[in-house]
Amino acid sequence: MTFKKADTATDETFEDLAIESELPALAYFWASWCGPCRTIAPIVEELAEDYKDSLKFVKIDIDKGQRTAMSLGVLNIPAMILFFHGEPVGMAAGAQSKAALKEKIDQWLEQINNPALSH
C-alpha cells in the first residue's frame, strides 16, 4: 500500500509527525493484512489530496506502531484520529465511503475552527 500524500509514522516518529504538527493531523491506522484497509486506501489517498492545504495526513501501520495504537485506544482498523494542537478531536473506525469520511473530517475541522460547537 503506497501513500504519496501521507507521511509514514512509527512509534518513534508519531509524536513528531502527528502530535506536534502545525496543521491539524489526521492519523490513519492500518495494516497490510487488513482487507478493509486495502479497500479504503485509495479513498484515504484522495482525501489527503483534497485536504492537502488544511490537514497533514500521517499513516501508521499498527504492526510498526502497536504502542501508539494501544495508547490511543485504537481497537479496530482502519481507523482515523484527527489531532489538533496535540489533542484528539475526533475518531472514525471501519471502512467507510469517501463521502462519509469527508463529512466527518469537515465536522472536525468546523469544530476546530469554531470551538463553541464542541460544547
Secondary structure, DSSP 4 states (H G I P E B T S, - for coil): ---SSSEEE-TTTHIIIIIT-SS-EEEEEE-TT-HHHHHHHHHHHHHHHHTTTT-EEEEEETTT-HHHHHHTT--SSSEEEEEETTEEEEEEES---HHHHHHHHHHHHHHHH-GGGG-
